[in-house]
Amino acid sequence: MQEPTFLILASVADQPLHGYGIIRAVDELSDGDVKLRAGTLYGALERLAERGLIEVDREETVEGRLRRYYRITDSGAGALAVEIERLRRNAEAAEKRLSRRPKLSFGGAA
Amino acid sequence: MSLERRYRRLMLAYPGPYRTGHGADMVTTLLEMAEPGQTRPSRADAWHLVLSGLRQRFRLPSGRPLVLLAAVLITLIGGAFGAAAGSWAAEQTFTRLPGDSGVEALTRQVSGGGSEFTVSRSASPWWTGMASGHIDSPGWTPEAAQQRLTAAGWQVTAIERRDGTSFTMDPATGTGVEEKMRGAAFTAARDGLRLDVSGYVSAERGSISVVTWPADTGATRPLLVAGAVIGLLVGWLLAAAGAYRLGRQSVARRRLGVALTGLAVVASALPAFAFGVNVWRVFRYSDSMVFTVHSALNRGPYWSYGTPWMLLQLAVAAVVLAVVAWACVSVRPKAVSAADTSRAGSPAPAGD
């Protein structure tokens, strides 16, 4: 799962969000690292919907504009949990290796 | 022009059905992302939107291996038909062959007299059409023929000797009679036409044949390649668009669309394969015949087990089936969209 896809799925994990809501949530989740563009967001939403990981929750019209809310499906929640576990495992394994690095060098030279 | 109109115009890069489904929602998001007072999209945003739209046109629904297989087949078939179209366009640049009287005049110019003129034309499945004149002229010599042709402005190649023997049956005794023949061949070119001249002369007979071809204008290969590339592209885009349109249809219509597409693919398989083999011939052979790709649709048979018009019939059937399949999947799906809006919490006017 690519990082934007992972973050989009995570952003709708607890509540349905509309397009702009997802973009803000992803920005927040990634601490400002990932700023989605609309084209990327909707491409990812389409793929996630095709794979049954998200679905349309509802549509609203605010000031004459259509807003569509997306929610995570059960299989999406499952896929997200699997991905979180995978990332946690990798991060922990990486951390363990890094902690075993001999601390002999002084300064920046490795 | 308002920011919204500008965004809507950039959204034209997306396929129509995609805009109908997601356009309004996407424009809402784009406007919410815009800075206060912004009147036009930033250059980077505009580019990104257009590229995302074009990419969407090339996308296939994910996780559908059969759709991918069908798309690959349709792409290859598109490439083959495109190559045939390019080859047809190239043939339009060829010099038109003279009529029967013109062929006779050319043949008599080569033979310098003679009798029993016959003409035949052939359209083969492999190369462009040619006209073949034949005449009997006992005292014929290739040198005299070349002199007459060069005087009329033809460029001739060196004479190639093809001496041999002929065997004829003596009608009285029924035994074979061996006869020495002087044979010669050369080609002549003028005004976009090429003559393949050959003559076999014995004591009593002189069999002269003049095959008239259009000279290759050099357009065949580039136009063939251009046609193939366009065909591949169109094939993939049609398959991708068709797959998404199919997915929006009711189950019954979807089955009909799949069946029609399957039949179109099956019908076009043999013509596409023949076109492919003809493409190989164009690049494999560069002398003698002027090979073309679309000639596979000429009266054949292309393969010994085919009927004369089999490939043309199959190609026409494939095109008709493909058009019907496209019409079938392009019908606006009323039932499906109604189900979609009823599932959504509050129905809203969809799209543009």
Contacts between the chains, C-beta under 8 A, distances in Angstrom:
chain1	res1	chain2	res2	distance
A	18	B	25	7.7
A	18	B	28	7.7
A	18	B	29	7.3
A	19	B	25	6.2
A	19	B	26	7.0
A	19	B	28	6.8
A	19	B	29	3.3
A	19	B	32	7.6
A	20	B	28	7.6
A	20	B	29	4.9
A	20	B	32	3.8
A	20	B	33	6.2
A	23	B	29	7.2
A	23	B	33	6.6
A	37	B	45	6.6
A	37	B	48	5.0
A	37	B	49	7.7
A	37	B	52	7.7
A	38	B	26	5.9
A	38	B	29	5.4
A	38	B	30	5.0
A	38	B	33	6.6
A	38	B	45	7.9
A	38	B	49	6.7
A	38	B	52	7.8
A	39	B	48	5.1
A	39	B	49	5.2
A	39	B	51	7.1
A	39	B	52	2.7
A	39	B	53	7.3
A	40	B	48	7.7
A	40	B	52	6.9
A	41	B	29	7.2
A	42	B	22	6.0
A	42	B	26	5.6
A	42	B	29	7.9
A	42	B	52	7.4
A	43	B	52	5.9
A	43	B	55	7.1
A	43	B	56	6.8
A	43	B	59	8.0
A	46	B	22	7.7
A	46	B	56	7.8
A	46	B	59	8.0
A	47	B	62	5.4
A	50	B	61	5.6
A	50	B	62	4.9
A	50	B	63	6.6
A	51	B	62	6.2
A	51	B	63	6.0
A	56	B	340	7.7
A	56	B	343	7.4
A	56	B	344	5.8
A	57	B	344	7.9
A	57	B	345	7.1
A	58	B	344	5.4
A	58	B	345	3.0
A	58	B	346	6.3
A	59	B	25	7.8
A	59	B	341	7.8
A	59	B	344	4.6
A	59	B	345	6.7
A	59	B	346	6.2
A	59	B	347	7.2
A	59	B	348	4.7
A	60	B	345	7.6
A	60	B	346	6.1
A	60	B	348	7.1
A	61	B	346	7.5
A	61	B	348	4.6
A	61	B	349	7.8
A	65	B	24	7.4
A	65	B	27	7.7
A	65	B	28	4.4
A	65	B	31	7.2
A	66	B	24	4.0
A	66	B	25	5.4
A	66	B	28	5.8
A	66	B	348	5.2
A	66	B	349	7.3
A	66	B	350	7.3
A	66	B	351	8.0
A	67	B	25	6.7
A	67	B	28	5.5
A	68	B	25	4.3
A	68	B	344	7.8
